[in-house]
């Protein structure tokens, strides 16, 4: 599509979650929802900037911080889509809890089990996960997470490595038991690897509990490493000099960002849509119901469409990745699609509710009106445009990766062959192919029978528009 060509033969029916897996997810979501309604008052969490006493223990005991792990390790063996649904459900009640779940499941030590071969590192992580250990990832440094180089060093010593450096914005650091730390090998190679270490090991110190502009109560902190020793078998290196660029490790990071950004975005988006519908249903302006005004209908229709789009692109990417399809490019773009769309949804909801939106939930409750916490969710949603890479830089990365593939500059493994540059320096792009003839029943690509993709009249119009573009 970057080159103006569409492989019509690759278009297929939208992937669906299997019925049994969907039922398992429904049950897990219902259980988590009941737990949060009983034990978490999100307004109090926001005001006090701390989680309720005992909540972390309940989440540990229920296997909520190891949702994909084997049952023999105390996990729930949920599919990726169901883990996504769990975080989404949590976000619609408390984004703070949603982030806690996403960090523990997406970035903690448990996330690496599926790719680890039998050996000492797998045994160490398995034992800690089975014991209920909470995991976290320490990657960002005071100089910024976008730097390719890591100032934190891992110096070889007899039997292992000595870690020295500082990390910031480490989600769950104040409550974690195991931490995976990124560090540059001080052996002249320049490689950046991950090192799994107990947070209570000598030389590991949580130096500060950090506070954000939103997500009040999320346990997040700065970490200092002063000669912290880690065994040699607890190092994990990828096929690239930098762990984040190694395909086998990058996939873990992509799903982690999906949990931390996309799932909360969808949960918050659904909530904003529900608030908007309820508000216009009961509000009257100059004697007319607010829902009768054309502009209000357009505003609501836009929110409906954006929530639908959020769910569709998230499910498409997760389900296709599970089936082994190459979705790396889509997963990278998904972070921005979700976080920026969610921001528009919250901002639109704030505008629709007017002064009632900007007012805090506590203030609304004090004067006896519905305490819709739009203001709190606006603060929380803004974090998603920063977490996992600031939005404009994610756009930059996504464009670089795809355009490099188009022009033959080290294309990713899943990319199609790049076009050859002409002598004039521009891409020798083939003529844009026409869409296949989809007359009558609109059978796409000449397929027939059960393999045919039948388009509705609206679908045919969409196809014609894509072809014209």
N, C-alpha and C positions, 0 to 999 in steps of 0.2 A: 504493500500500500504506500510505502515511502516513495516508491518509484512510479506510482500511478498504474500499477498492474495488480490484478486480483486473480488469485488461483481459485477459480470458481469451483473446481473439483474438490477443494478442501472444505467447502461449506457443508456442514452436516447438522443433524438435529441437536438441539440444546441438551447437554448432559443432565441427567436426573439422578438424584440420590436414591439408592436402593431402598425399598420399603422397610425392610428389617432394620437397616442402618438408621433410617429416619425415625422409626419408633424408639430405638435405643437413645437417639438424641433427644427426642421429646421427653422421655422419662428423666434423663439427666438434667435437662433444662428445668423441668418442673421441680425437681429436688433442690437444685441450686437456688431457684427463685424463692422457694419457701424458706430456705435457710437465710437468705438475705433479708426477706421481709421481716423475719422474726428477730434477727440479731444485728441488723445494720440500719441506723437512722442516718441517711446521707446528709441531711441538714446539720445534724450535730457533729458528724465527722468533719464536715467542712469548717464549722465554727471552731471546733476544738483542735483541728489539725492533727488528729490521731485516730487510729482505728479502734473499734470497740475491744475491750479486754476479752481475751479468749477467742476472738475471731480467727486468728492465724492458726491456733491449735485445732479449731473445728475444720478449717480448710485442709490442714495436714491430714487429720484423721479420716476425712472423707475422700482422700485421694485427689483433691481438686488442683494440686500443684504438680500432678503427674498424670494428666488425663489420658495421654496416649500410651503410657507405660504398661507393661504386662501386669496382669493381675497378681502374678507371683511376687511382684515387687510392690504390691499395694496400689497399682494403677487401675485405671478404668478401661483401658484398651479401646478408647474412642477413636473414631476416624478423624481425619483432619477437619472435615466439614463440621462434625459435631463439636470438636474443640472450639472451632470458630463460633458456632452457635452459642456455646456456653459463655464465651467472652462477650458476645453481642448482648446476651440476656443480662449479664452483670452490668454492662454499661448503661442499659436503660434504667437501672436503679441507682448504681454508684460507679461512675467511671474510675474512681480510685480502686475499687475492688477489681474492676475489669483489667486495669493496668497491672495490678498485682498478679492476677491469673495469667495474663499474657507474658509477663516477664518470667514468671516461674516456669511456665510450660514452653515458651518459645525461645528463651535465651539461657536458661539455667542448664546445668550439667545433664539433666534428663533428656534434653533435646538432642544430644549427640549420640545417645545409645543406638539409634537405628543404623548409624554408619560405622560404628566401632567394631573392629574384628575382635575375636576372642583374645584375651590377654590381660595384662595387669591393669591397664587404664579402664577397660570395660568392667573388670571385677571391682575396682575401686568405686566407680560411679554407681554400679548396680547395688553394692552394699550400702552406700550412703543414701541412695534413693529408697531402698527397701526400709531403711531406718527412719524415713520421713524427713530427710534433709531438704532444706530449701536452697535452691540454686540461684545464682545471679551471675551477670557478665560484667566484667570491668574492662572497658575498652577506651572510652573517651578520656582524653587528658586535658589539663588546663589550657594547652595550646590549641585545642579544637580537634574534634573527631574526624574532620575532613582531611587532615594531614595523612599522607600515605605512610610516613615514617612514624614509629613509636619511640618516644623518648625513654619510656620504661624499658629496662634492660634485663636480660636473663644471662647471667655470667656462668659458664660451666664450672662446676666444682665437683669434687669426688662424689659420685653417686647421683648427681642431679644438677640443679641450677640455683643460683642466688638471684632473687628478684629485687630490683630497686626502682622506685619511681612513684608517681602520683596518678591517681585516677579520680575522675569527678563524674557526677550524674549517674552513679551506679545504682540502678533500681534494685530495691530489696537489700542493699548492702547492710543496713542496720539490723536486719533480721535473718540474713542468710547464713547458711552453714558451709556451703561450698561455693567457691568463686572461680570462674574461668577468666584468667588474666591474659591480655595480649601484651607481648613484649618482643623487643628486637634481640635476636641472639648476638651476644657479645663475643663472637668467634670469628669475625671477619666476613661472614657470609651475608649479613644484612637481612636474613630471613626474619619474618615476623610470625610467631607461632602462639598457640594458646597453651596455658599452663593451669592445671586444675589443682587448687590448694584449699585447705580448710581455712575458714575465716578466723579461727582462733589460734592458728599457728603463730609461733614467735615471729615477730617482724611484720605482721599484718595488723594495721590499726585503722579503725574508722575514725577519721579526724573531725567530721562534721555531719550533722543531719541537715540536708539541704531543703530549703523551702521554695516552692514554685509559685507562680502567679495564679495557678489553678491546681487541680488535683491535690487539694489540701488533705493531708493525712497519709499520702503515699510515702512509705519508708524508703528514702533515697538518700545517698550520702557520698561523701568524698573519702577516698581510701589512700593510705600511704603504705608503701612497701619499703622496709629498711632491712635489707639482707634476709628476706624471707626465703626459707629453703623449701624447695619442691623436688620430689623424687624425679629422676630422669624419665621413668616410664609414664609419668603423668603429663608429659608434653604431647600436644597434638599439632602436627604440621600438615599443611595441605600441599597440593601439587604446584602451587604458585609460591613465589617468594613472600607474598603477603597472604595471610590466611583468608582475608575477606574476599580475595579474588580467585580462590580455589573453587572450582565448580562444585565439588562435593560438600564444601563448607558454606558456600554462598547460598545454596538452596535452603539451608537451615536459617540463615539470616533473612532470606526473603519471606519465609513462612513466619518467622518471628515478627517481622515488621507488619505482616498481614494481620497477625493477632493483635499487635499493639496499636495499630492505626485503623485498619479497615473494619475490623469487628466493632470497636467502639463507635466508629463513624456511622455504621449502619444502625446500631442500637440507639444512638442519640438522634439520628435522622428520623427513625420511626417514632420516637418519643415526641420530637418537635411537630411531626405531622399530626399526631394525636392531639397535642395541645392546641394546634391551630384549628383543627376541625371543631374541637369542643368550644373554643373561644368564639368562632364565628357563628356557631349554632345558637349561642345564648346572647350575643351582643346585638344591640340595636342602635342605629345611628339615624337621627331625624325620623324616627318612627318606622324605619325599614330594617329588616333583619340584615345583619352585616353580610351574610352569605348570599344575599340577593344582588349585591353590587358586582358588576362585571369584573372590575379590577381585582376584587377579592377572590373571585372565582379563578382568575388567571394565576394569582399568587398561589392558591391552593393546588391548582393543576400542576404548576411547576414543581411544587414540593412533592406531589404524588409521583411525578415522572422521575424526579431525581432519586427518591428512595427506591423506586423500582430499578432504576439504572444501577444504583449502588449494589443492590442485592444480586442483580443479574451478572454484573462483571465479577463480583466476588465469587459467586458460585461457579461460574464458568471457569475461572482461573484455578480454583481449588480442585474442582472435580476433574478437570483435564490434566492437572499436574499429577493427581492421584493415579490417573490412567496411563501415565508415562508420556503424555504429550509434552512437547517443548513449549513451556509457557514462561520462560525466564524474562523475556521482554515485557510481557503483559504484567507479570508480578512486580516488576520494577515500576511500571507506570501506574499500577493499581494503588500504590501508596498515595500518590498525589490525587488521582481520580477521587479517592475516598475522602481524604482529609480536606481537600479544597471544596468538594461538593458538600461535605458536612458543615463546613464553615458557612457556606451560602445558606444552607437550610436553617442553621441556628440564627444567623443574622436576619434572615427573612422572618423567622418566627418572632424575634425580638422586635422588629419593625411592626409586624402585624398586631402584636399585643400592646404596642405603644408603651406608655409609661408603666403599665403593669409588667412589662417584660423586664425593663431595666431595674425595677425595684426588687430587692432581695426577698427571698421566700420568707425569711423571719419577719420582715417588715409587713409583708402582705398578711401573714397569719395574725399579726398584732392588731390589724385593723379589720379583720374578719372577712377577707376575700380569699378566693382559692390561692394557695401558696405555690403557684407554678414556678419552679426554680430556673427560669430561663437564664437569668444572670449567672448563676453558678455553672450551668452547662456551657454558656458562652466562654467562660474562662477555661473550662476543662477542654473544650473542643479546640481552642487555639493551640494547645500543646501538641496536637496531632500534626500540625503543619510544620513543627520543628523536630519532633521525635523521629528517629530513623533517617535523618537528613532533612535539612530545611527545604521547603518546597521548590524554590527556584533552582537549587543545586540538583535535586532529583530530576527535574525537567532536563537539566544540562546532561546528566549522566545517561538518561534514557535516549536523548537525541544523539549523543555521541556514539552510543553502542549501536543504534540502528543505522545511522548514516555511515558509520565506519564499515558496516556490513555491505551497504549499498555500493560504496566506492572501493571495495576490495582492501580495506585497511584492517587486517587481522580480524575477520568476522568471527563472531561467536560460533561455537560448535554446532548450534542448532540453526544457524542462519542458512538461507538459500545461497547458491553461488552468486557472487557479486558481479555486476556488469563491468565490461571492459571500458576503460576511459578512452575516448577518442583523442586524436592528435590535438584537437582544440582544447583539451582539458576538461571537457564536460562529459557526463555519463552518456554512453551510447544506449539510450533507452529505446526499447522496442515499442512499436505502436501499441496503444492501449487496446486490449482485446475487448470485443463487445460481450455483453452478458449473453449467455446461451438463450436460445429461443424458449421462452417459458409460457407459450400460449396454452390455451385451454385450461388444463388443471395446473399449469405452472410447475411442471416437473423439471427441476433444476439439473442441468448437467447431463441430460439424456438418460438419467437413471429411471428405472421402472420398478413396479411392484413394491415390496416392502422397503427397498432401498431408496425409493423416490422421496425427494424433499418437496412437498407440495406447499405452495405459497398462497396465502390469501390475497385478495385484491390489494389490501394495504401493504402486505409484504412485497408484492410485485412493484408497487410504487417506490418502496424503499430500495429495492434492487435496481430499478431504473435510475434512481437518484445517485446511488453509489457509482454506477457505470458512468453517468454523466460527469461526476466529479473527477 
